[in-house]
Structures are given as structure tokens and as C-alpha cells.
Amino acid sequence: YPLLDADGRLHLGESQTLLNKKGSDIQQTGMIGKSEVFLQLKSQLQQAAGLQAPVLLLGETGTGKELAAEFVHRHSQHAHGEFVIADCTVFGEELFESELFGHEKGAFTGAASNKKGLFELADHGTLFLDEIGELPLSQQAKLLRALESGQFRRVGGTATLKANVRVVCATHRNLAEMVRQGRFREDLFYRLSVFPVKLPPLRERKQDIPLLVEHFLKVFGQLRGQQVSISRDGLIKMIQHNWPGNIRELRNCLQLAGGLCGGSIIQPVDIHFMQMMGGQAEVVTS
């Protein structure tokens, strides 16, 4: 939902809510769908889970790559271990080694104590490298060495540590094209893309929209303490939309519609879509 100041400038905001708060009976339902495209995806993910090969999840933003990665983890031999998420969009030149490999006390200014890295935390589990295409080129060789040997050192440390980690990566970028442009290491690309899986956009699995709507409305209703449903015309409007932001856009749209509806039923007038027009974000209702 757009936030505009007095000068008409558009601001972005985000709210976070704990889904499994105390007293809630919300269950983690996992991936949701019944379309042929979805069932094919689920079959691929089950195949990937049964192998030890690295998995590369491809697809547009908002298609549920993190959920797919967790599905692979839960159905793999590493399911008893931790599912650790590493967001590569925040790994700059200085943060990368400290976050992934940890650091020793006094290794740099602000290192007041020893810290385990994400590799250590994911030992005997799964490390999900989200948006791997955003990883700085200068740090890719360090990641490659850790993946190939399973060994690493904390920043400021001398001891060689080992971790048995299942690696799943995701990106919305064309890594092969980035390799040709010299922006992504070719050896790292082949190391990570042993089992590529492409997640379909929501517009290719519209049969699943009613199930997704029902799920999100149930979640939002339990969080609010008031169940909300959607009218037939409202659901038709949702199905007809192209969903460039995929499942993430659908979830956000429903959250807003549930807050705007005057009663307990979402009507078409309550449903607003965000579209980019001429480089600007605008809300449309039809």
C-alpha cells in the first residue's frame, strides 16, 4: 500500500508479524497448490531432496524460493539439522566472512566476543544462500573454497573448522549471463547449479490462487482474531490479475484488502493492485 508524504513522494514500508505466536493454532502448511505445474515442481523438489547435490532455485521474485528451499531441507537426510538462511543481498566486502565463517573476539573493531558463522550453525543441516547472484565477485572465491573443502576459518582465528552442510541457493537473476559478463565465477556457477529447479510464476498456476487465498485469509484471520472471507466476485478479480509480484504480491494484497473491507467479506472494491507506470508505483483497483 503506497505511503505518500506531503510532497507526493512515495515511501516503502514493511511490517513483520510472528505467525506462530503463543496460543495460536496456525500450522506451517508448507507449499500449497494442486495445479499440474505445481505438482511437477513438487516432484522435482522431492527428487532434489533425495540427492546430496547442490540445488539452485530459479525464478521471479515472490515465487516462494525460500519455502521451496525449506521443503528440500525437510525432505532430505539433513532434516534433523538446522535450516539456516543467508541473505546474500546484505553481504558486503566487510560482512561476508564474518557472517558466513564467524569471527574471534578482537578480530576487528566491535568484535567483543567469539561468534559462530552461518556455516557452523548449519552443520549437519542446510544452508540456504538466498539471492546468490548478489554476492560480490571478490567474495565468491572464498565461498567456493568453503563449499569444495567443507573447511573454513573464523575471521581472526587460526583453527581450521569443518562443517557438513547441504547447500541450496536461489536467485532471480540469469547467472549464466552473469558468468558471460564476468560478474559471476564460472567455477562457482557449476558448483552450485548441479540440480537447477525453476519455480513457475503465479500467472502460470492460477488454478492454485483459490487455495492460496484461503490459506492466507485463515492466517490473517487467526492473527486478528476475526475470520475474513472473500466474495465470489472478489476471487474472480484476484484470478484475473497477472500478479507480477507473484505469491508475495498476493499475500500483501489480501492483507490490505482484509483491513479495508467494512465487514468480514472482501469485495472487489477492497482489492487494490500495485503497478509500475512510467517508473512510478501506482495503485489501481481494476
PAGU-88878 format. One record per residue (C-alpha): residue number from 1; residue in three letters; x, y, z. Coordinates in steps of 0.05 Angstrom, whole numbers, plus 32768, in hexadecimal, padded with zeros to 4 digits. Layout:
<nodes>
+------+------+------+------+------+
! resi ! resn !    x !    y !    z !
+------+------+------+------+------+
!  NUM !  ALA !    X !    Y !    Z !
...
+------+------+------+------+------+
</nodes>
This chain:
<nodes>
+------+------+------+------+------+
! resi ! resn !    x !    y !    z !
+------+------+------+------+------+
!    1 !  TYR ! 8000 ! 8000 ! 8000 !
!    2 !  PRO ! 8020 ! 8042 ! 7FEB !
!    3 !  LEU ! 8037 ! 8074 ! 8021 !
!    4 !  LEU ! 8039 ! 80BB ! 8006 !
!    5 !  ASP ! 8055 ! 80F8 ! 802A !
!    6 !  ALA ! 803D ! 8140 ! 8022 !
!    7 !  ASP ! 8068 ! 8148 ! 7FE4 !
!    8 !  GLY ! 804C ! 810A ! 7FC3 !
!    9 !  ARG ! 808C ! 80E2 ! 7FCB !
!   10 !  LEU ! 8081 ! 8097 ! 7FCF !
!   11 !  HIS ! 809D ! 8072 ! 800C !
!   12 !  LEU ! 80A4 ! 8027 ! 8017 !
!   13 !  GLY ! 8094 ! 8005 ! 8058 !
!   14 !  GLU ! 8093 ! 7FBF ! 8075 !
!   15 !  SER ! 8070 ! 7F9F ! 80B0 !
!   16 !  GLN ! 8085 ! 7F5D ! 80D0 !
!   17 !  THR ! 8057 ! 7F31 ! 80F9 !
!   18 !  LEU ! 8068 ! 7EF2 ! 8120 !
!   19 !  LEU ! 803C ! 7EBD ! 8100 !
!   20 !  ASN ! 8043 ! 7E87 ! 8134 !
!   21 !  LYS ! 8035 ! 7EB3 ! 8170 !
!   22 !  LYS ! 8022 ! 7E93 ! 81B2 !
!   23 !  GLY ! 7FDC ! 7E77 ! 81B4 !
!   24 !  SER ! 7FD5 ! 7E76 ! 8169 !
!   25 !  ASP ! 7FC2 ! 7E35 ! 8145 !
!   26 !  ILE ! 7FE0 ! 7E4C ! 8103 !
!   27 !  GLN ! 8007 ! 7E13 ! 80E5 !
!   28 !  GLN ! 803E ! 7E17 ! 80B3 !
!   29 !  THR ! 801A ! 7DFA ! 8077 !
!   30 !  GLY ! 8055 ! 7DFA ! 8048 !
!   31 !  MET ! 804C ! 7E03 ! 7FFD !
!   32 !  ILE ! 8004 ! 7E0A ! 7FE5 !
!   33 !  GLY ! 7FE7 ! 7DF9 ! 7FA2 !
!   34 !  LYS ! 7FC6 ! 7DC4 ! 7F77 !
!   35 !  SER ! 7FD4 ! 7DDC ! 7F30 !
!   36 !  GLU ! 7FFB ! 7DB0 ! 7F01 !
!   37 !  VAL ! 8034 ! 7DE3 ! 7EFF !
!   38 !  PHE ! 8037 ! 7DE3 ! 7F4B !
!   39 !  LEU ! 8036 ! 7D97 ! 7F51 !
!   40 !  GLN ! 806F ! 7D93 ! 7F1F !
!   41 !  LEU ! 8097 ! 7DC5 ! 7F48 !
!   42 !  LYS ! 808A ! 7D9E ! 7F88 !
!   43 !  SER ! 80A1 ! 7D5E ! 7F66 !
!   44 !  GLN ! 80E2 ! 7D80 ! 7F51 !
!   45 !  LEU ! 80EE ! 7D9A ! 7F97 !
!   46 !  GLN ! 80E3 ! 7D54 ! 7FB4 !
!   47 !  GLN ! 8116 ! 7D39 ! 7F83 !
!   48 !  ALA ! 8147 ! 7D6F ! 7F96 !
!   49 !  ALA ! 813D ! 7D61 ! 7FE0 !
!   50 !  GLY ! 8150 ! 7D18 ! 7FD6 !
!   51 !  LEU ! 8194 ! 7D2B ! 7FB9 !
!   52 !  GLN ! 81D0 ! 7D4A ! 7FDA !
!   53 !  ALA ! 81DE ! 7D77 ! 7F9E !
!   54 !  PRO ! 81D9 ! 7DC3 ! 7FA5 !
!   55 !  VAL ! 8195 ! 7DDF ! 7F90 !
!   56 !  LEU ! 818C ! 7E20 ! 7F6B !
!   57 !  LEU ! 8146 ! 7E3E ! 7F6E !
!   58 !  LEU ! 8136 ! 7E6D ! 7F35 !
!   59 !  GLY ! 80FA ! 7E9A ! 7F2A !
!   60 !  GLU ! 80DC ! 7EDF ! 7F31 !
!   61 !  THR ! 80DA ! 7F03 ! 7F73 !
!   62 !  GLY ! 80A0 ! 7EEF ! 7F9F !
!   63 !  THR ! 8098 ! 7EA9 ! 7F84 !
!   64 !  GLY ! 80A8 ! 7E87 ! 7FC6 !
!   65 !  LYS ! 80F1 ! 7E73 ! 7FBE !
!   66 !  GLU ! 80FE ! 7E75 ! 8009 !
!   67 !  LEU ! 80C2 ! 7E47 ! 8015 !
!   68 !  ALA ! 80DB ! 7E18 ! 7FDF !
!   69 !  ALA ! 8120 ! 7E16 ! 7FFE !
!   70 !  GLU ! 8102 ! 7E04 ! 8041 !
!   71 !  PHE ! 80D9 ! 7DCE ! 801F !
!   72 !  VAL ! 8119 ! 7DB0 ! 8004 !
!   73 !  HIS ! 8138 ! 7DB3 ! 8049 !
!   74 !  ARG ! 80FD ! 7D93 ! 806D !
!   75 !  HIS ! 80FC ! 7D58 ! 803C !
!   76 !  SER ! 8147 ! 7D4D ! 803B !
!   77 !  GLN ! 8178 ! 7D26 ! 8066 !
!   78 !  HIS ! 818A ! 7D68 ! 8087 !
!   79 !  ALA ! 8143 ! 7D74 ! 80A2 !
!   80 !  HIS ! 815A ! 7D67 ! 80E9 !
!   81 !  GLY ! 818B ! 7DA2 ! 80E4 !
!   82 !  GLU ! 817E ! 7DEC ! 80E1 !
!   83 !  PHE ! 8163 ! 7E12 ! 80A4 !
!   84 !  VAL ! 818E ! 7E50 ! 80A3 !
!   85 !  ILE ! 8180 ! 7E8B ! 8074 !
!   86 !  ALA ! 81B8 ! 7EB7 ! 8059 !
!   87 !  ASP ! 819E ! 7EF5 ! 8035 !
!   88 !  CYS ! 81D5 ! 7F06 ! 8003 !
!   89 !  THR ! 81B7 ! 7F4A ! 7FF5 !
!   90 !  VAL ! 81D4 ! 7F63 ! 8037 !
!   91 !  PHE ! 821A ! 7F45 ! 8030 !
!   92 !  GLY ! 8249 ! 7F7E ! 801F !
!   93 !  GLU ! 8294 ! 7F7A ! 801C !
!   94 !  GLU ! 829C ! 7F7F ! 8067 !
!   95 !  LEU ! 8261 ! 7F55 ! 807F !
!   96 !  PHE ! 8267 ! 7F17 ! 8054 !
!   97 !  GLU ! 829D ! 7EF0 ! 8079 !
!   98 !  SER ! 8286 ! 7F03 ! 80BE !
!   99 !  GLU ! 823E ! 7EEF ! 80B0 !
!  100 !  LEU ! 824C ! 7EAE ! 808B !
!  101 !  PHE ! 828A ! 7E96 ! 80B0 !
!  102 !  GLY ! 8285 ! 7EBB ! 80F3 !
!  103 !  HIS ! 82BB ! 7EE2 ! 8117 !
!  104 !  GLU ! 82E6 ! 7EDF ! 8155 !
!  105 !  LYS ! 82E4 ! 7F12 ! 818D !
!  106 !  GLY ! 830E ! 7F4F ! 817B !
!  107 !  ALA ! 8313 ! 7F3D ! 8131 !
!  108 !  PHE ! 82FC ! 7F83 ! 811F !
!  109 !  THR ! 82DE ! 7FC0 ! 8140 !
!  110 !  GLY ! 829C ! 7FAC ! 815F !
!  111 !  ALA ! 82AC ! 7F61 ! 8164 !
!  112 !  ALA ! 82A0 ! 7F5E ! 81AF !
!  113 !  SER ! 8297 ! 7F12 ! 81B1 !
!  114 !  ASN ! 829E ! 7ED4 ! 8188 !
!  115 !  LYS ! 8268 ! 7EC9 ! 8155 !
!  116 !  LYS ! 8253 ! 7E8B ! 812F !
!  117 !  GLY ! 8248 ! 7E95 ! 80E4 !
!  118 !  LEU ! 820E ! 7E7B ! 80BC !
!  119 !  PHE ! 8237 ! 7E40 ! 80A4 !
!  120 !  GLU ! 8241 ! 7E28 ! 80EB !
!  121 !  LEU ! 81F8 ! 7E34 ! 80FC !
!  122 !  ALA ! 81E3 ! 7E0A ! 80C0 !
!  123 !  ASP ! 8211 ! 7DCF ! 80D1 !
!  124 !  HIS ! 81EC ! 7D8E ! 80C1 !
!  125 !  GLY ! 81B3 ! 7DB9 ! 80A6 !
!  126 !  THR ! 81A5 ! 7DE4 ! 806A !
!  127 !  LEU ! 81C2 ! 7E28 ! 8058 !
!  128 !  PHE ! 8193 ! 7E50 ! 802B !
!  129 !  LEU ! 81B9 ! 7E86 ! 8004 !
!  130 !  ASP ! 8182 ! 7EB4 ! 7FEE !
!  131 !  GLU ! 818E ! 7EE2 ! 7FB2 !
!  132 !  ILE ! 81D2 ! 7EC5 ! 7FA5 !
!  133 !  GLY ! 81D8 ! 7EF1 ! 7F67 !
!  134 !  GLU ! 81E1 ! 7F2D ! 7F95 !
!  135 !  LEU ! 8221 ! 7F12 ! 7FB5 !
!  136 !  PRO ! 825C ! 7F40 ! 7FA6 !
!  137 !  LEU ! 828C ! 7F22 ! 7F73 !
!  138 !  SER ! 82C7 ! 7F2C ! 7FA3 !
!  139 !  GLN ! 82A5 ! 7EFD ! 7FD6 !
!  140 !  GLN ! 8291 ! 7EC6 ! 7FA7 !
!  141 !  ALA ! 82D4 ! 7EA3 ! 7FA8 !
!  142 !  LYS ! 82D2 ! 7E9E ! 7FF5 !
!  143 !  LEU ! 828D ! 7E7F ! 7FF1 !
!  144 !  LEU ! 82A4 ! 7E4E ! 7FBC !
!  145 !  ARG ! 82DF ! 7E36 ! 7FE6 !
!  146 !  ALA ! 82B1 ! 7E2B ! 8022 !
!  147 !  LEU ! 827F ! 7E04 ! 7FF8 !
!  148 !  GLU ! 82B3 ! 7DD8 ! 7FD7 !
!  149 !  SER ! 82DA ! 7DC7 ! 8016 !
!  150 !  GLY ! 82A7 ! 7DCE ! 804D !
!  151 !  GLN ! 82DD ! 7DF3 ! 8073 !
!  152 !  PHE ! 82E3 ! 7E3C ! 8089 !
!  153 !  ARG ! 8301 ! 7E69 ! 80BD !
!  154 !  ARG ! 82E0 ! 7E9E ! 80E7 !
!  155 !  VAL ! 82F7 ! 7EE5 ! 80DB !
!  156 !  GLY ! 8333 ! 7EF0 ! 8109 !
!  157 !  GLY ! 8339 ! 7EA6 ! 8118 !
!  158 !  THR ! 836E ! 7E73 ! 8108 !
!  159 !  ALA ! 8348 ! 7E32 ! 8113 !
!  160 !  THR ! 832B ! 7E0F ! 80D6 !
!  161 !  LEU ! 82E2 ! 7DFD ! 80E0 !
!  162 !  LYS ! 82B7 ! 7DCC ! 80BB !
!  163 !  ALA ! 826D ! 7DC9 ! 80AC !
!  164 !  ASN ! 8242 ! 7D95 ! 808A !
!  165 !  VAL ! 8210 ! 7DC3 ! 8067 !
!  166 !  ARG ! 81DC ! 7DB8 ! 8031 !
!  167 !  VAL ! 81DA ! 7DF5 ! 8005 !
!  168 !  VAL ! 819D ! 7E11 ! 7FE2 !
!  169 !  CYS ! 81A1 ! 7E52 ! 7FBB !
!  170 !  ALA ! 816E ! 7E80 ! 7F9C !
!  171 !  THR ! 816F ! 7EBA ! 7F6C !
!  172 !  HIS ! 8140 ! 7EE1 ! 7F3E !
!  173 !  ARG ! 817C ! 7EF4 ! 7F12 !
!  174 !  ASN ! 8197 ! 7ED2 ! 7ED4 !
!  175 !  LEU ! 81D8 ! 7EB6 ! 7EF1 !
!  176 !  ALA ! 81EF ! 7E9A ! 7EAE !
!  177 !  GLU ! 81EB ! 7EE0 ! 7E90 !
!  178 !  MET ! 8210 ! 7EFC ! 7ECC !
!  179 !  VAL ! 8247 ! 7EC9 ! 7EC0 !
!  180 !  ARG ! 824E ! 7EE1 ! 7E78 !
!  181 !  GLN ! 8252 ! 7F28 ! 7E91 !
!  182 !  GLY ! 8288 ! 7F17 ! 7EC3 !
!  183 !  ARG ! 825B ! 7F28 ! 7EFF !
!  184 !  PHE ! 8256 ! 7EE1 ! 7F1A !
!  185 !  ARG ! 828C ! 7EAC ! 7F1E !
!  186 !  GLU ! 8282 ! 7E73 ! 7EED !
!  187 !  ASP ! 829E ! 7E3F ! 7F1D !
!  188 !  LEU ! 826F ! 7E55 ! 7F54 !
!  189 !  PHE ! 8234 ! 7E54 ! 7F24 !
!  190 !  TYR ! 8241 ! 7E0C ! 7F11 !
!  191 !  ARG ! 824D ! 7DFA ! 7F5A !
!  192 !  LEU ! 8209 ! 7E16 ! 7F6F !
!  193 !  SER ! 81DD ! 7E03 ! 7F33 !
!  194 !  VAL ! 81E3 ! 7DB7 ! 7F34 !
!  195 !  PHE ! 8197 ! 7DB0 ! 7F3D !
!  196 !  PRO ! 8173 ! 7DEE ! 7F22 !
!  197 !  VAL ! 8129 ! 7DF6 ! 7F31 !
!  198 !  LYS ! 80FF ! 7E2D ! 7F12 !
!  199 !  LEU ! 80C4 ! 7E46 ! 7F3B !
!  200 !  PRO ! 8089 ! 7E5A ! 7F10 !
!  201 !  PRO ! 806B ! 7EA0 ! 7F17 !
!  202 !  LEU ! 8025 ! 7EA5 ! 7F34 !
!  203 !  ARG ! 8007 ! 7EB8 ! 7EF1 !
!  204 !  GLU ! 8019 ! 7E71 ! 7ED8 !
!  205 !  ARG ! 7FF5 ! 7E50 ! 7F13 !
!  206 !  LYS ! 7FB5 ! 7E78 ! 7F1B !
!  207 !  GLN ! 7F90 ! 7E39 ! 7F2E !
!  208 !  ASP ! 7FB4 ! 7E3E ! 7F71 !
!  209 !  ILE ! 7F9C ! 7E85 ! 7F81 !
!  210 !  PRO ! 7F5C ! 7E70 ! 7FA6 !
!  211 !  LEU ! 7F85 ! 7E41 ! 7FD3 !
!  212 !  LEU ! 7FB9 ! 7E77 ! 7FE0 !
!  213 !  VAL ! 7F83 ! 7EAB ! 7FEF !
!  214 !  GLU ! 7F60 ! 7E7B ! 801F !
!  215 !  HIS ! 7FA2 ! 7E6D ! 8043 !
!  216 !  PHE ! 7FB7 ! 7EB6 ! 804A !
!  217 !  LEU ! 7F72 ! 7ECC ! 8062 !
!  218 !  LYS ! 7F73 ! 7E96 ! 8096 !
!  219 !  VAL ! 7FB7 ! 7EAC ! 80AF !
!  220 !  PHE ! 7FA4 ! 7EF6 ! 80B0 !
!  221 !  GLY ! 7F61 ! 7EE6 ! 80D1 !
!  222 !  GLN ! 7F82 ! 7EBF ! 810A !
!  223 !  LEU ! 7FB4 ! 7EF6 ! 8115 !
!  224 !  ARG ! 7F7D ! 7F2B ! 8119 !
!  225 !  GLY ! 7F4D ! 7EFF ! 813F !
!  226 !  GLN ! 7F18 ! 7F0A ! 810A !
!  227 !  GLN ! 7F0F ! 7EDD ! 80CD !
!  228 !  VAL ! 7F09 ! 7EFF ! 808A !
!  229 !  SER ! 7EF0 ! 7EDF ! 8049 !
!  230 !  ILE ! 7EED ! 7EF7 ! 8001 !
!  231 !  SER ! 7EB1 ! 7EFE ! 7FD4 !
!  232 !  ARG ! 7EAB ! 7ED9 ! 7F92 !
!  233 !  ASP ! 7EB5 ! 7F19 ! 7F6A !
!  234 !  GLY ! 7EF1 ! 7F2A ! 7F95 !
!  235 !  LEU ! 7F10 ! 7EE7 ! 7F87 !
!  236 !  ILE ! 7F03 ! 7EEE ! 7F3D !
!  237 !  LYS ! 7F27 ! 7F31 ! 7F3E !
!  238 !  MET ! 7F62 ! 7F11 ! 7F61 !
!  239 !  ILE ! 7F65 ! 7ED9 ! 7F2D !
!  240 !  GLN ! 7F63 ! 7F09 ! 7EF3 !
!  241 !  HIS ! 7F9E ! 7F32 ! 7F0C !
!  242 !  ASN ! 7FE2 ! 7F21 ! 7EEE !
!  243 !  TRP ! 8009 ! 7F24 ! 7F30 !
!  244 !  PRO ! 804E ! 7F3F ! 7F1B !
!  245 !  GLY ! 8063 ! 7F3B ! 7F64 !
!  246 !  ASN ! 804B ! 7EF3 ! 7F68 !
!  247 !  ILE ! 8037 ! 7ED4 ! 7FAB !
!  248 !  ARG ! 8056 ! 7F0C ! 7FD4 !
!  249 !  GLU ! 802A ! 7F3E ! 7FB0 !
!  250 !  LEU ! 7FED ! 7F12 ! 7FBA !
!  251 !  ARG ! 7FFA ! 7F0E ! 8005 !
!  252 !  ASN ! 8005 ! 7F59 ! 800C !
!  253 !  CYS ! 7FC7 ! 7F68 ! 7FE2 !
!  254 !  LEU ! 7F9C ! 7F3B ! 800E !
!  255 !  GLN ! 7FB8 ! 7F59 ! 804E !
!  256 !  LEU ! 7FA5 ! 7F9E ! 8036 !
!  257 !  ALA ! 7F60 ! 7F88 ! 801D !
!  258 !  GLY ! 7F51 ! 7F67 ! 805F !
!  259 !  GLY ! 7F60 ! 7FA8 ! 8083 !
!  260 !  LEU ! 7F37 ! 7FD2 ! 8054 !
!  261 !  CYS ! 7EF8 ! 7FA9 ! 804F !
!  262 !  GLY ! 7EC0 ! 7FC5 ! 807A !
!  263 !  GLY ! 7EA7 ! 7F82 ! 8092 !
!  264 !  SER ! 7EC0 ! 7F3B ! 8090 !
!  265 !  ILE ! 7EBC ! 7F30 ! 8045 !
!  266 !  ILE ! 7EEE ! 7F4E ! 8013 !
!  267 !  GLN ! 7ECC ! 7F6D ! 7FD8 !
!  268 !  PRO ! 7EEB ! 7F82 ! 7F95 !
!  269 !  VAL ! 7EED ! 7FCB ! 7FAB !
!  270 !  ASP ! 7F1B ! 7FB7 ! 7FE5 !
!  271 !  ILE ! 7F4F ! 7F98 ! 7FB6 !
!  272 !  HIS ! 7F87 ! 7FC6 ! 7F9F !
!  273 !  PHE ! 7FC1 ! 7FB5 ! 7F71 !
!  274 !  MET ! 8004 ! 7FD8 ! 7F6E !
!  275 !  GLN ! 801E ! 7FE5 ! 7F28 !
!  276 !  MET ! 805C ! 8007 ! 7F0D !
!  277 !  MET ! 804A ! 803E ! 7EDC !
!  278 !  GLY ! 8080 ! 8069 ! 7EBD !
!  279 !  GLY ! 80B1 ! 8057 ! 7EF3 !
!  280 !  GLN ! 8080 ! 8069 ! 7F2A !
!  281 !  ALA ! 8057 ! 803A ! 7F56 !
!  282 !  GLU ! 800D ! 8045 ! 7F52 !
!  283 !  VAL ! 7FD1 ! 8023 ! 7F71 !
!  284 !  VAL ! 7F99 ! 800B ! 7F44 !
!  285 !  THR ! 7F57 ! 7FEB ! 7F59 !
!  286 !  SER ! 7F45 ! 7FC9 ! 7F18 !
+------+------+------+------+------+
</nodes>
